[in-house]
Amino acid sequence: MNSEPMASCPLCGTGSTELRWTRNRTRYFVCRSCRTVFQFPQPAPDALKEVYSEDYYRKNEGNPSLSSYTDYDIDMDLSLARGLLEPVRALNANPGGRFLDLGCATGQVLLVAREYGWQAAGVELSAWAAERARKKGFDVYTGTLEEARYAEGSMDVVTMFDVIEHIPDPRATLREIRRILRPGGALVLQTPNADGFGARVLYRSRSMIVQPDAHLILFSPSGIRRMLEQEGFDVARLSTHSLSGTLRSYAATVLRRSVKKVLKAMNYNVGGVDLTRWIKRGDMTELPQFSFNDVIQVTALRRHASP
């Protein structure tokens, strides 16, 4: 008799699921109803905190990072952080309000939010990353949002950039976000698209969005919209875009990393000249995956009435 537990959808609860991907012996199932893709079984809660050590944010020689980051502060430079915050600026909200970045990592988004005039604070599960953010002058709680216990209605904007896919129970987190947002306050998030062309067709289990024990739940546009509306939010804007940015930036990245591949093979020595000190991130030579619509961006407003 098969005693293996059923892989039920963590969003809608249905047991109508099927295996989609297997990577490093980790299995991801897809819900036939809401198209959510999820790791099953999930890692134990205590194991999650161990995932987000320094190694997650910095790729050391001989010890590759679980994530795609070579060095988070370099990869997530301020120009990228400004791009992430464009939906916040589009809200026409008055800067100066209270801004909370959930999963703030080392505080790069907080730096830009402060630059724009917000009273910026963060929540971060990784003790290593939270300490880096605090050294930049921010109030950062180490742990989960639920543990932080912010006052009801105390936030004007909450952001989650590439975070919700890491959370074992996203519905519980959305309820807490709704509680701490003022009526009409905004939630701005970005997350991988489980129905994106790269993940679904080109790369499948080899896609960069498939990260066992880190990316626990991957959403479809329709699935995340339904979940937000059920948890008391009105979706003001939902769009999909490329992981790689524009086609021009993708081509520039391919060209830059191709040159680095050649230089790395030559040990960064050309005609007896050592080029190492002129080459930033000399180990970053992997070519990026082509991406078309593999990221979901959402702006949602806290509904005034109860859900």
Secondary structure as a PSIPRED ss2 file (coil, helix, strand):
# PSIPRED VFORMAT (PSIPRED V4.0)

   1 M C   1.000  0.000  0.000
   2 N C   1.000  0.000  0.000
   3 S C   1.000  0.000  0.000
   4 E C   1.000  0.000  0.000
   5 P C   1.000  0.000  0.000
   6 M C   1.000  0.000  0.000
   7 A C   1.000  0.000  0.000
   8 S C   1.000  0.000  0.000
   9 C C   1.000  0.000  0.000
  10 P C   1.000  0.000  0.000
  11 L C   1.000  0.000  0.000
  12 C C   1.000  0.000  0.000
  13 G C   1.000  0.000  0.000
  14 T C   1.000  0.000  0.000
  15 G C   1.000  0.000  0.000
  16 S C   1.000  0.000  0.000
  17 T E   0.000  0.000  1.000
  18 E E   0.000  0.000  1.000
  19 L E   0.000  0.000  1.000
  20 R E   0.000  0.000  1.000
  21 W E   0.000  0.000  1.000
  22 T E   0.000  0.000  1.000
  23 R E   0.000  0.000  1.000
  24 N C   1.000  0.000  0.000
  25 R C   1.000  0.000  0.000
  26 T E   0.000  0.000  1.000
  27 R E   0.000  0.000  1.000
  28 Y E   0.000  0.000  1.000
  29 F E   0.000  0.000  1.000
  30 V E   0.000  0.000  1.000
  31 C E   0.000  0.000  1.000
  32 R C   1.000  0.000  0.000
  33 S C   1.000  0.000  0.000
  34 C C   1.000  0.000  0.000
  35 R C   1.000  0.000  0.000
  36 T C   1.000  0.000  0.000
  37 V E   0.000  0.000  1.000
  38 F E   0.000  0.000  1.000
  39 Q E   0.000  0.000  1.000
  40 F C   1.000  0.000  0.000
  41 P C   1.000  0.000  0.000
  42 Q C   1.000  0.000  0.000
  43 P C   1.000  0.000  0.000
  44 A C   1.000  0.000  0.000
  45 P H   0.000  1.000  0.000
  46 D H   0.000  1.000  0.000
  47 A H   0.000  1.000  0.000
  48 L H   0.000  1.000  0.000
  49 K H   0.000  1.000  0.000
  50 E H   0.000  1.000  0.000
  51 V H   0.000  1.000  0.000
  52 Y C   1.000  0.000  0.000
  53 S C   1.000  0.000  0.000
  54 E H   0.000  1.000  0.000
  55 D H   0.000  1.000  0.000
  56 Y H   0.000  1.000  0.000
  57 Y H   0.000  1.000  0.000
  58 R E   0.000  0.000  1.000
  59 K C   1.000  0.000  0.000
  60 N E   0.000  0.000  1.000
  61 E C   1.000  0.000  0.000
  62 G C   1.000  0.000  0.000
  63 N E   0.000  0.000  1.000
  64 P C   1.000  0.000  0.000
  65 S C   1.000  0.000  0.000
  66 L C   1.000  0.000  0.000
  67 S C   1.000  0.000  0.000
  68 S C   1.000  0.000  0.000
  69 Y C   1.000  0.000  0.000
  70 T C   1.000  0.000  0.000
  71 D E   0.000  0.000  1.000
  72 Y H   0.000  1.000  0.000
  73 D H   0.000  1.000  0.000
  74 I H   0.000  1.000  0.000
  75 D H   0.000  1.000  0.000
  76 M C   1.000  0.000  0.000
  77 D C   1.000  0.000  0.000
  78 L H   0.000  1.000  0.000
  79 S H   0.000  1.000  0.000
  80 L H   0.000  1.000  0.000
  81 A H   0.000  1.000  0.000
  82 R H   0.000  1.000  0.000
  83 G H   0.000  1.000  0.000
  84 L H   0.000  1.000  0.000
  85 L C   1.000  0.000  0.000
  86 E H   0.000  1.000  0.000
  87 P H   0.000  1.000  0.000
  88 V H   0.000  1.000  0.000
  89 R H   0.000  1.000  0.000
  90 A C   1.000  0.000  0.000
  91 L C   1.000  0.000  0.000
  92 N C   1.000  0.000  0.000
  93 A C   1.000  0.000  0.000
  94 N C   1.000  0.000  0.000
  95 P C   1.000  0.000  0.000
  96 G C   1.000  0.000  0.000
  97 G C   1.000  0.000  0.000
  98 R E   0.000  0.000  1.000
  99 F E   0.000  0.000  1.000
 100 L E   0.000  0.000  1.000
 101 D E   0.000  0.000  1.000
 102 L E   0.000  0.000  1.000
 103 G C   1.000  0.000  0.000
 104 C C   1.000  0.000  0.000
 105 A C   1.000  0.000  0.000
 106 T C   1.000  0.000  0.000
 107 G C   1.000  0.000  0.000
 108 Q H   0.000  1.000  0.000
 109 V H   0.000  1.000  0.000
 110 L H   0.000  1.000  0.000
 111 L H   0.000  1.000  0.000
 112 V H   0.000  1.000  0.000
 113 A H   0.000  1.000  0.000
 114 R H   0.000  1.000  0.000
 115 E H   0.000  1.000  0.000
 116 Y C   1.000  0.000  0.000
 117 G C   1.000  0.000  0.000
 118 W C   1.000  0.000  0.000
 119 Q E   0.000  0.000  1.000
 120 A E   0.000  0.000  1.000
 121 A E   0.000  0.000  1.000
 122 G E   0.000  0.000  1.000
 123 V E   0.000  0.000  1.000
 124 E E   0.000  0.000  1.000
 125 L C   1.000  0.000  0.000
 126 S C   1.000  0.000  0.000
 127 A H   0.000  1.000  0.000
 128 W H   0.000  1.000  0.000
 129 A H   0.000  1.000  0.000
 130 A H   0.000  1.000  0.000
 131 E H   0.000  1.000  0.000
 132 R H   0.000  1.000  0.000
 133 A H   0.000  1.000  0.000
 134 R H   0.000  1.000  0.000
 135 K C   1.000  0.000  0.000
 136 K C   1.000  0.000  0.000
 137 G C   1.000  0.000  0.000
 138 F C   1.000  0.000  0.000
 139 D E   0.000  0.000  1.000
 140 V E   0.000  0.000  1.000
 141 Y E   0.000  0.000  1.000
 142 T E   0.000  0.000  1.000
 143 G C   1.000  0.000  0.000
 144 T C   1.000  0.000  0.000
 145 L H   0.000  1.000  0.000
 146 E H   0.000  1.000  0.000
 147 E H   0.000  1.000  0.000
 148 A H   0.000  1.000  0.000
 149 R C   1.000  0.000  0.000
 150 Y C   1.000  0.000  0.000
 151 A C   1.000  0.000  0.000
 152 E C   1.000  0.000  0.000
 153 G C   1.000  0.000  0.000
 154 S C   1.000  0.000  0.000
 155 M E   0.000  0.000  1.000
 156 D E   0.000  0.000  1.000
 157 V E   0.000  0.000  1.000
 158 V E   0.000  0.000  1.000
 159 T E   0.000  0.000  1.000
 160 M E   0.000  0.000  1.000
 161 F E   0.000  0.000  1.000
 162 D C   1.000  0.000  0.000
 163 V C   1.000  0.000  0.000
 164 I H   0.000  1.000  0.000
 165 E H   0.000  1.000  0.000
 166 H H   0.000  1.000  0.000
 167 I C   1.000  0.000  0.000
 168 P C   1.000  0.000  0.000
 169 D C   1.000  0.000  0.000
 170 P H   0.000  1.000  0.000
 171 R H   0.000  1.000  0.000
 172 A H   0.000  1.000  0.000
 173 T H   0.000  1.000  0.000
 174 L H   0.000  1.000  0.000
 175 R H   0.000  1.000  0.000
 176 E H   0.000  1.000  0.000
 177 I H   0.000  1.000  0.000
 178 R H   0.000  1.000  0.000
 179 R H   0.000  1.000  0.000
 180 I H   0.000  1.000  0.000
 181 L E   0.000  0.000  1.000
 182 R E   0.000  0.000  1.000
 183 P E   0.000  0.000  1.000
 184 G E   0.000  0.000  1.000
 185 G E   0.000  0.000  1.000
 186 A E   0.000  0.000  1.000
 187 L E   0.000  0.000  1.000
 188 V E   0.000  0.000  1.000
 189 L E   0.000  0.000  1.000
 190 Q E   0.000  0.000  1.000
 191 T E   0.000  0.000  1.000
 192 P E   0.000  0.000  1.000
 193 N E   0.000  0.000  1.000
 194 A C   1.000  0.000  0.000
 195 D C   1.000  0.000  0.000
 196 G C   1.000  0.000  0.000
 197 F H   0.000  1.000  0.000
 198 G H   0.000  1.000  0.000
 199 A H   0.000  1.000  0.000
 200 R H   0.000  1.000  0.000
 201 V H   0.000  1.000  0.000
 202 L H   0.000  1.000  0.000
 203 Y C   1.000  0.000  0.000
 204 R H   0.000  1.000  0.000
 205 S H   0.000  1.000  0.000
 206 R H   0.000  1.000  0.000
 207 S C   1.000  0.000  0.000
 208 M C   1.000  0.000  0.000
 209 I C   1.000  0.000  0.000
 210 V C   1.000  0.000  0.000
 211 Q C   1.000  0.000  0.000
 212 P C   1.000  0.000  0.000
 213 D C   1.000  0.000  0.000
 214 A C   1.000  0.000  0.000
 215 H C   1.000  0.000  0.000
 216 L C   1.000  0.000  0.000
 217 I E   0.000  0.000  1.000
 218 L E   0.000  0.000  1.000
 219 F E   0.000  0.000  1.000
 220 S C   1.000  0.000  0.000
 221 P H   0.000  1.000  0.000
 222 S H   0.000  1.000  0.000
 223 G H   0.000  1.000  0.000
 224 I H   0.000  1.000  0.000
 225 R H   0.000  1.000  0.000
 226 R H   0.000  1.000  0.000
 227 M H   0.000  1.000  0.000
 228 L H   0.000  1.000  0.000
 229 E H   0.000  1.000  0.000
 230 Q H   0.000  1.000  0.000
 231 E C   1.000  0.000  0.000
 232 G C   1.000  0.000  0.000
 233 F E   0.000  0.000  1.000
 234 D E   0.000  0.000  1.000
 235 V E   0.000  0.000  1.000
 236 A E   0.000  0.000  1.000
 237 R E   0.000  0.000  1.000
 238 L E   0.000  0.000  1.000
 239 S E   0.000  0.000  1.000
 240 T E   0.000  0.000  1.000
 241 H E   0.000  0.000  1.000
 242 S C   1.000  0.000  0.000
 243 L C   1.000  0.000  0.000
 244 S C   1.000  0.000  0.000
 245 G C   1.000  0.000  0.000
 246 T C   1.000  0.000  0.000
 247 L H   0.000  1.000  0.000
 248 R H   0.000  1.000  0.000
 249 S H   0.000  1.000  0.000
 250 Y H   0.000  1.000  0.000
 251 A H   0.000  1.000  0.000
 252 A H   0.000  1.000  0.000
 253 T H   0.000  1.000  0.000
 254 V H   0.000  1.000  0.000
 255 L H   0.000  1.000  0.000
 256 R H   0.000  1.000  0.000
 257 R H   0.000  1.000  0.000
 258 S H   0.000  1.000  0.000
 259 V H   0.000  1.000  0.000
 260 K H   0.000  1.000  0.000
 261 K H   0.000  1.000  0.000
 262 V H   0.000  1.000  0.000
 263 L H   0.000  1.000  0.000
 264 K H   0.000  1.000  0.000
 265 A H   0.000  1.000  0.000
 266 M C   1.000  0.000  0.000
 267 N C   1.000  0.000  0.000
 268 Y C   1.000  0.000  0.000
 269 N E   0.000  0.000  1.000
 270 V E   0.000  0.000  1.000
 271 G C   1.000  0.000  0.000
 272 G C   1.000  0.000  0.000
 273 V E   0.000  0.000  1.000
 274 D E   0.000  0.000  1.000
 275 L C   1.000  0.000  0.000
 276 T H   0.000  1.000  0.000
 277 R H   0.000  1.000  0.000
 278 W H   0.000  1.000  0.000
 279 I C   1.000  0.000  0.000
 280 K C   1.000  0.000  0.000
 281 R C   1.000  0.000  0.000
 282 G C   1.000  0.000  0.000
 283 D C   1.000  0.000  0.000
 284 M C   1.000  0.000  0.000
 285 T C   1.000  0.000  0.000
 286 E C   1.000  0.000  0.000
 287 L C   1.000  0.000  0.000
 288 P C   1.000  0.000  0.000
 289 Q C   1.000  0.000  0.000
 290 F C   1.000  0.000  0.000
 291 S C   1.000  0.000  0.000
 292 F C   1.000  0.000  0.000
 293 N C   1.000  0.000  0.000
 294 D C   1.000  0.000  0.000
 295 V E   0.000  0.000  1.000
 296 I E   0.000  0.000  1.000
 297 Q E   0.000  0.000  1.000
 298 V E   0.000  0.000  1.000
 299 T E   0.000  0.000  1.000
 300 A E   0.000  0.000  1.000
 301 L E   0.000  0.000  1.000
 302 R E   0.000  0.000  1.000
 303 R C   1.000  0.000  0.000
 304 H C   1.000  0.000  0.000
 305 A C   1.000  0.000  0.000
 306 S C   1.000  0.000  0.000
 307 P C   1.000  0.000  0.000
